Amino acid sequence: MTGIQRKQLVIVLLCHFTAALVALGMPPFFGLILSDAFAVNDTQWVGWFYVVPTVCAALAAPFWGRAADRWGRRWSLLRAQLGLAIGFALAGLSPEAWMFLGALVLQGLLGGTFAASSAYLSTSMKGGDLSRGLNWMQGSARAAMVLAPVLFGALISVFPAQDIYLYLALLPILAALLLGFATPADKPRPEAAVSEGTAAGTSTRTTKTPSKEWRRLWAVQFAFNFSMVATFPYFIPWVQHATGIDTLTAGVLYSLPHLIYLIALWTPFVKTVSQGHKTGLAAGFLLMAISYAGQAWSSSLIELTAWRFVMGVGMTLGFFVLHGWIAQLTQTARAGRTFGALDSVGKWAGVAAGLAAGALSGPAGLAAPLWMGATVMVVSLPLILMLHKSIPSTTEAPEKVTT
């Protein structure tokens, strides 16, 4: 990467981290917010509130992706940061549960920082640089998930959980100011001019029909996100029920797989796996499936710690390989649509996972989402084999395809 690219990446990562810290870190504490602030004690509502911003983000992502291609990627990123600020502030000020729900709706409709950030990075990065940028983007989300449960767990012992939303609404505002003053604007790309040249010596297929590579990649991404998100909403209460540990320790366990990802970013492992590795994704899925089953059977802190470590290794393999393939197939001119579509697929997976976890946790127990995640990982292995056949390694010259 050049010095300018590194500067752009650092600023975008910082801004994405501030948004992800609240957007990803607060949902695990929805149970506390609903019970303490609004006297809603039915635990099944936690899963429903968990998926509301995700549903709205999934609906809005394709639109914002097309808007980014037409009017500019930095504009879209600024819009996402300010939209989150509005959603966070309203969530912190809501006097009733239904108004808190409305704030989550706005957060989903006006947010989408990951897709906007990724599309903006694609204006100056391609190939391996873009793959590394995506890995670091995911790393900022993982860092938020490592820090948020511990940070918010400590803050909630001092401040009401709902008030944290209001205080942290300042973060995306500060991020928008940093983006506006410290990063260059990209040129808008009118609809009629959206096409990818052949400067890199690759051919272009200009069709609005998604290619088989993208359809298979979407399916694998859906399964990957579904399996992870299904375990998120009820993990902390399940761990406390199974082992009797305190909230802070449960938050550390929740964060452990994401910490493994962050450590791997600083090792040569990331470059090796990202370069079209043919077995990394299947190995990652298998490790995640085994880890889910192991966690479901665990009854001690030591066992859970070991299985959360295995989950982190599998999750890291999955992200690194997927980001390498996404970077291969992404066209700069259509990056907004590409990452909008990917974000939408991931969000719909989160919606389905949250609903399924909520439906299963009541009759089948809080460990049921772990078993469901393991099943999805195993069933998805044939999809990975099909991806191996349709996407070449980075050492070959792939045909650029559109979404």
VOVEXNU-801134 format. One record per residue (C-alpha): x, y negated, z. Coordinates in nm, 4 decimals, decimal comma. Layout:
BEGIN
X;Y;Z .
...
// end
This chain:
BEGIN
0,0000;0,0000;0,0000 .
0,1106;-0,3585;-0,0629 .
0,1299;-0,6173;0,2119 .
-0,1938;-0,7802;0,0920 .
-0,3722;-0,4450;0,0926 .
-0,2541;-0,3704;0,4463 .
-0,3731;-0,7097;0,5684 .
-0,7128;-0,6567;0,4077 .
-0,7378;-0,3065;0,5544 .
-0,6462;-0,4223;0,9068 .
-0,9078;-0,6986;0,9024 .
-1,1786;-0,4707;0,7627 .
-1,0938;-0,2002;1,0179 .
-1,1130;-0,4469;1,3053 .
-1,4483;-0,5785;1,1864 .
-1,5900;-0,2304;1,1307 .
-1,4714;-0,1194;1,4739 .
-1,6560;-0,4010;1,6489 .
-1,9799;-0,3055;1,4744 .
-1,9344;0,0685;1,5249 .
-1,8560;0,0207;1,8929 .
-2,2149;-0,0844;1,9592 .
-2,3987;0,0945;1,6776 .
-2,2419;0,4331;1,7561 .
-2,1600;0,3901;2,1232 .
-2,4953;0,2824;2,2644 .
-2,7310;0,5563;2,1304 .
-2,5994;0,8224;2,3736 .
-2,7295;0,5964;2,6527 .
-3,0769;0,5469;2,5059 .
-3,2154;0,7799;2,7710 .
-3,0940;0,5424;3,0426 .
-3,2227;0,2336;2,8611 .
-3,5684;0,3815;2,8040 .
-3,6051;0,4980;3,1628 .
-3,4460;0,2044;3,3432 .
-3,5627;-0,0890;3,1287 .
-3,8973;0,0376;2,9985 .
-3,9978;0,3195;3,2392 .
-4,0129;0,5720;2,9529 .
-3,9169;0,9051;3,1098 .
-4,0111;1,1513;2,8349 .
-3,6742;1,2836;2,7122 .
-3,8104;1,3728;2,3679 .
-3,8378;1,0008;2,2900 .
-3,4586;0,9761;2,3052 .
-3,4190;1,1685;1,9796 .
-3,6806;0,9557;1,8054 .
-3,5217;0,6270;1,9107 .
-3,1835;0,7719;1,8126 .
-3,2902;0,8235;1,4496 .
-3,4875;0,5013;1,3907 .
-3,1893;0,2801;1,2896 .
-3,0522;0,5701;1,0865 .
-3,3789;0,6087;0,8917 .
-3,3837;0,2403;0,8109 .
-3,0161;0,2405;0,7111 .
-3,0752;0,5390;0,4813 .
-3,3612;0,3560;0,3103 .
-3,1692;0,0304;0,2733 .
-2,8234;0,1640;0,1757 .
-2,8894;0,2206;-0,1987 .
-3,0369;-0,1292;-0,2334 .
-2,7462;-0,2952;-0,0546 .
-2,5032;-0,0888;-0,2641 .
-2,6514;-0,2197;-0,5889 .
-2,6571;-0,5720;-0,4448 .
-2,2876;-0,5447;-0,3558 .
-2,1961;-0,4477;-0,7132 .
-2,3987;-0,7370;-0,8497 .
-2,3167;-1,0188;-0,6042 .
-1,9888;-0,9170;-0,4443 .
-1,8598;-0,6662;-0,1868 .
-1,7293;-0,9215;0,0641 .
-2,0674;-1,0959;0,0559 .
-2,2318;-0,7617;0,1346 .
-1,9953;-0,7007;0,4252 .
-2,0615;-1,0451;0,5710 .
-2,4341;-0,9861;0,5353 .
-2,4047;-0,6524;0,7195 .
-2,2134;-0,8051;1,0117 .
-2,4644;-1,0879;1,0603 .
-2,7535;-0,8433;1,0265 .
-2,6110;-0,6306;1,3052 .
-2,5671;-0,9373;1,5243 .
-2,9377;-1,0139;1,4873 .
-3,0364;-0,6547;1,5638 .
-2,8091;-0,6294;1,8692 .
-2,9281;-0,9615;2,0143 .
-3,2949;-0,8691;1,9773 .
-3,2302;-0,5281;2,1350 .
-3,0762;-0,6980;2,4361 .
-3,3670;-0,9425;2,4699 .
-3,6572;-0,7007;2,4150 .
-3,9033;-0,6976;2,7074 .
-4,0987;-0,3953;2,5833 .
-4,0073;-0,0572;2,4373 .
-4,1831;-0,1291;2,1073 .
-3,9838;-0,4510;2,0654 .
-3,6624;-0,2610;2,1391 .
-3,7692;-0,0188;1,8657 .
-3,8224;-0,3118;1,6270 .
-3,4716;-0,4367;1,7001 .
-3,3342;-0,0944;1,6090 .
-3,5300;-0,1116;1,2826 .
-3,3651;-0,4424;1,1955 .
-3,0257;-0,3031;1,2930 .
-3,0708;-0,0246;1,0406 .
-3,2178;-0,2350;0,7596 .
-2,9645;-0,5174;0,7833 .
-2,6536;-0,3171;0,8768 .
-2,4581;-0,0671;0,6665 .
-2,1083;-0,1831;0,7550 .
-1,9322;0,1430;0,6654 .
-2,0586;0,1461;0,3057 .
-1,9990;-0,2274;0,2670 .
-1,6474;-0,2014;0,4116 .
-1,5569;0,0970;0,1939 .
-1,6843;-0,0743;-0,1217 .
-1,4868;-0,3883;-0,0373 .
-1,1667;-0,1872;0,0100 .
-1,2191;-0,0283;-0,3326 .
-1,1773;-0,3707;-0,4952 .
-0,8032;-0,3548;-0,4237 .
-0,7365;0,0156;-0,3572 .
-0,7645;0,3250;-0,5745 .
-0,6681;0,6914;-0,5603 .
-0,4448;0,7833;-0,2696 .
-0,4549;0,4324;-0,1237 .
-0,8349;0,4381;-0,1192 .
-0,8347;0,7857;0,0352 .
-0,6071;0,6640;0,3144 .
-0,8240;0,3563;0,3547 .
-1,1332;0,5743;0,3940 .
-0,9526;0,7910;0,6493 .
-0,8681;0,4816;0,8522 .
-1,2229;0,3509;0,8116 .
-1,3528;0,6740;0,9581 .
-1,0836;0,6386;1,2216 .
-1,2295;0,3056;1,3313 .
-1,5650;0,4775;1,3801 .
-1,3996;0,7624;1,5721 .
-1,2120;0,5065;1,7867 .
-1,5435;0,3434;1,8695 .
-1,6847;0,6801;1,9727 .
-1,3788;0,7507;2,1873 .
-1,3910;0,4177;2,3665 .
-1,7642;0,3459;2,3795 .
-1,8859;0,6293;2,6069 .
-1,6106;0,5586;2,8608 .
-1,6406;0,1787;2,8348 .
-2,0189;0,1680;2,8387 .
-2,0369;0,4356;3,1059 .
-1,8295;0,2080;3,3278 .
-2,0184;-0,1090;3,2314 .
-2,3569;0,0507;3,2937 .
-2,2533;0,1111;3,6527 .
-2,2266;-0,2698;3,6870 .
-2,4731;-0,4196;3,4347 .
-2,8154;-0,3041;3,3106 .
-2,7658;-0,0892;2,9992 .
-2,9932;-0,3033;2,7819 .
-2,8006;-0,6226;2,8617 .
-2,4866;-0,4807;2,7021 .
-2,6541;-0,5134;2,3611 .
-2,6962;-0,8865;2,4117 .
-2,3396;-0,9479;2,5261 .
-2,1876;-0,7480;2,2411 .
-2,3950;-0,9198;1,9721 .
-2,1099;-1,1717;1,9673 .
-1,8706;-0,9129;1,8223 .
-2,0185;-0,8906;1,4691 .
-2,0492;-1,2719;1,4642 .
-1,6774;-1,3032;1,5366 .
-1,6087;-1,0326;1,2767 .
-1,8040;-1,2258;1,0132 .
-1,6019;-1,5407;1,0879 .
-1,2756;-1,3464;1,0548 .
-1,3863;-1,1968;0,7236 .
-1,5006;-1,5314;0,5910 .
-1,1757;-1,7133;0,6653 .
-0,9079;-1,4428;0,6328 .
-1,0073;-1,2224;0,3361 .
-1,0401;-1,2971;-0,0362 .
-1,3743;-1,2868;-0,2118 .
-1,4201;-1,0398;-0,4962 .
-1,5861;-1,1237;-0,8257 .
-1,9537;-1,0302;-0,8641 .
-2,0225;-0,7683;-1,1317 .
-2,3477;-0,8301;-1,3204 .
-2,5556;-0,5243;-1,4015 .
-2,4816;-0,5411;-1,7740 .
-2,1070;-0,5480;-1,7095 .
-2,0871;-0,2478;-1,4790 .
-1,8443;-0,0136;-1,6527 .
-1,5094;0,1392;-1,5736 .
-1,2188;0,0901;-1,8113 .
-0,9473;0,3374;-1,8989 .
-0,6502;0,1465;-1,7615 .
-0,5506;0,4488;-1,5563 .
-0,5655;0,6768;-1,8586 .
-0,8876;0,8463;-1,7531 .
-1,2053;0,8858;-1,9490 .
-1,5387;0,7502;-1,8318 .
-1,8796;0,9092;-1,8465 .
-2,1424;0,6310;-1,8324 .
-2,4650;0,7949;-1,7323 .
-2,7103;0,7092;-1,4585 .
-2,7651;1,0781;-1,3856 .
-2,5477;1,1952;-1,0946 .
-2,2852;1,4454;-1,2054 .
-2,2704;1,7975;-1,0650 .
-1,9582;1,6964;-0,8716 .
-2,1438;1,4208;-0,6905 .
-2,4537;1,6329;-0,6280 .
-2,2435;1,9048;-0,4671 .
-2,0420;1,6497;-0,2719 .
-2,3640;1,4948;-0,1407 .
-2,4900;1,8359;-0,0320 .
-2,1675;1,9147;0,1551 .
-2,1634;1,5705;0,3164 .
-2,5248;1,6175;0,4241 .
-2,4432;1,9475;0,5945 .
-2,1287;1,8057;0,7553 .
-2,3068;1,5025;0,9015 .
-2,6110;1,7069;1,0045 .
-2,4057;1,9501;1,2104 .
-2,2206;1,6742;1,3954 .
-2,5115;1,4399;1,4627 .
-2,7339;1,7239;1,5853 .
-2,4998;1,7672;1,8823 .
-2,4709;1,3980;1,9745 .
-2,7986;1,2872;2,1417 .
-2,8199;1,5591;2,4063 .
-2,4545;1,6472;2,4603 .
-2,3983;1,4351;2,7719 .
-2,7143;1,5490;2,9576 .
-2,6469;1,9104;2,8532 .
-2,2863;1,8994;2,9801 .
-2,3973;1,7541;3,3105 .
-2,6657;2,0210;3,3431 .
-2,4294;2,3059;3,2491 .
-2,1280;2,2045;3,4603 .
-2,2485;1,9441;3,7094 .
-1,9782;1,6937;3,6119 .
-2,0247;1,3176;3,6454 .
-2,1218;1,0809;3,3615 .
-1,7693;0,9462;3,3100 .
-1,6183;1,2945;3,2651 .
-1,9030;1,3897;3,0311 .
-1,8252;1,0782;2,8263 .
-1,4598;1,1799;2,8004 .
-1,5614;1,5251;2,6740 .
-1,7943;1,3617;2,4226 .
-1,5045;1,1516;2,2950 .
-1,2396;1,4265;2,2733 .
-1,3013;1,5452;1,9109 .
-1,2862;1,1855;1,7900 .
-0,9582;1,1352;1,9750 .
-0,8137;1,4370;1,7900 .
-0,9044;1,2682;1,4607 .
-0,7294;0,9467;1,5640 .
-0,4115;1,1328;1,6607 .
-0,4085;1,3180;1,3276 .
-0,4189;0,9861;1,1380 .
-0,0641;0,9138;1,2529 .
0,0816;1,2471;1,1371 .
0,1943;1,3811;0,7948 .
-0,1019;1,6196;0,8242 .
-0,3371;1,3560;0,6840 .
-0,1469;1,3204;0,3532 .
-0,1124;1,6953;0,3006 .
-0,4783;1,7738;0,3579 .
-0,6161;1,4754;0,1652 .
-0,4433;1,5674;-0,1617 .
-0,7045;1,8028;-0,3025 .
-0,6486;2,0767;-0,0443 .
-0,8471;2,3795;-0,1560 .
-0,9016;2,5521;0,1778 .
-0,9070;2,2653;0,4259 .
-1,2789;2,1949;0,4064 .
-1,3847;2,5580;0,4454 .
-1,1442;2,5982;0,7374 .
-1,2840;2,2834;0,8945 .
-1,6421;2,4067;0,8643 .
-1,5521;2,7437;1,0168 .
-1,3674;2,5842;1,3072 .
-1,6626;2,3566;1,3772 .
-1,9065;2,6492;1,3686 .
-1,6918;2,8504;1,6101 .
-1,6507;2,5499;1,8390 .
-2,0262;2,4900;1,8579 .
-2,0902;2,8498;1,9526 .
-1,8094;2,8368;2,2077 .
-1,9474;2,5215;2,3647 .
-2,2958;2,6696;2,3882 .
-2,1567;2,9682;2,5825 .
-1,9278;2,7608;2,8061 .
-1,9996;2,7016;3,1719 .
-1,6782;2,5383;3,2922 .
-1,4930;2,2156;3,2229 .
-1,1819;2,3999;3,0994 .
-1,3757;2,6037;2,8437 .
-1,5625;2,3008;2,7158 .
-1,2418;2,1018;2,6822 .
-1,0826;2,3763;2,4712 .
-1,3826;2,4066;2,2407 .
-1,4127;2,0291;2,2001 .
-1,0471;2,0320;2,0913 .
-1,1244;2,2975;1,8271 .
-1,4208;2,0898;1,7107 .
-1,1913;1,7888;1,6687 .
-0,9512;1,9848;1,4471 .
-1,2361;2,1095;1,2284 .
-1,3940;1,7655;1,2025 .
-1,0592;1,6133;1,1064 .
-1,0040;1,8672;0,8283 .
-1,3523;1,8000;0,6940 .
-1,3169;1,4218;0,6838 .
-0,9697;1,4222;0,5288 .
-1,0618;1,6533;0,2412 .
-1,3941;1,4828;0,1712 .
-1,2295;1,1398;0,1606 .
-0,9684;1,2651;-0,0850 .
-1,2388;1,3913;-0,3199 .
-1,4484;1,0768;-0,2841 .
-1,1479;0,8617;-0,3745 .
-1,0881;1,0743;-0,6858 .
-1,4407;1,0323;-0,8147 .
-1,5095;0,6687;-0,7232 .
-1,5242;0,4056;-0,9973 .
-1,4320;0,0540;-0,8888 .
-1,7101;-0,1100;-1,0893 .
-1,9751;0,1083;-0,9230 .
-1,8190;0,1349;-0,5785 .
-2,1114;-0,0388;-0,4105 .
-2,3569;0,2156;-0,5482 .
-2,1211;0,5027;-0,4767 .
-2,0711;0,4209;-0,1109 .
-2,4319;0,3126;-0,0721 .
-2,5411;0,6555;-0,1955 .
-2,2895;0,8352;0,0273 .
-2,3971;0,6295;0,3264 .
-2,7620;0,7046;0,2527 .
-2,6938;1,0791;0,2291 .
-2,5059;1,0712;0,5579 .
-2,7805;0,8712;0,7250 .
-3,0564;1,1049;0,6041 .
-2,8522;1,3920;0,7447 .
-2,8429;1,2076;1,0749 .
-3,2183;1,1530;1,0611 .
-3,2874;1,5205;0,9970 .
-3,0412;1,6233;1,2672 .
-3,1873;1,3875;1,5261 .
-3,5416;1,5016;1,4573 .
-3,4437;1,8676;1,4622 .
-3,2454;1,8246;1,7832 .
-3,5386;1,6492;1,9465 .
-3,7796;1,9198;1,8356 .
-3,5550;2,2079;1,9486 .
-3,4242;2,0685;2,2755 .
-3,7640;2,0849;2,4455 .
-3,8687;2,4470;2,3857 .
-3,5217;2,5986;2,3253 .
-3,3087;2,4040;2,5737 .
-3,0389;2,1390;2,5464 .
-2,7855;2,3854;2,3987 .
-3,0073;2,4543;2,0942 .
-2,8568;2,1708;1,8829 .
-2,5135;2,3338;1,9179 .
-2,6430;2,6629;1,7801 .
-2,8175;2,4774;1,4993 .
-2,4955;2,2967;1,4075 .
-2,3040;2,6261;1,3950 .
-2,5667;2,7807;1,1671 .
-2,5568;2,4888;0,9229 .
-2,1769;2,5062;0,9006 .
-2,1784;2,8770;0,8138 .
-2,4641;2,8519;0,5643 .
-2,2859;2,5637;0,3850 .
-1,9718;2,7600;0,2945 .
-2,0997;2,8575;-0,0561 .
-2,1423;2,4864;-0,1340 .
-1,7751;2,4320;-0,0570 .
-1,6753;2,7102;-0,2945 .
-1,8735;2,5403;-0,5719 .
-1,7005;2,2092;-0,4943 .
-1,3620;2,3802;-0,5224 .
-1,4494;2,4877;-0,8759 .
-1,5821;2,1514;-0,9957 .
-1,3326;1,9043;-0,8431 .
-0,9661;1,9346;-0,9460 .
-0,6768;1,8735;-0,7094 .
-0,5201;1,5283;-0,7080 .
-0,2225;1,6635;-0,8999 .
-0,4496;1,7159;-1,1994 .
-0,6037;1,4351;-1,4038 .
-0,9712;1,4283;-1,3083 .
-1,2395;1,2796;-1,5238 .
-1,3913;0,9734;-1,3621 .
-1,7602;1,0271;-1,3066 .
-2,0371;0,7949;-1,1958 .
-2,3017;0,8324;-0,9367 .
// end
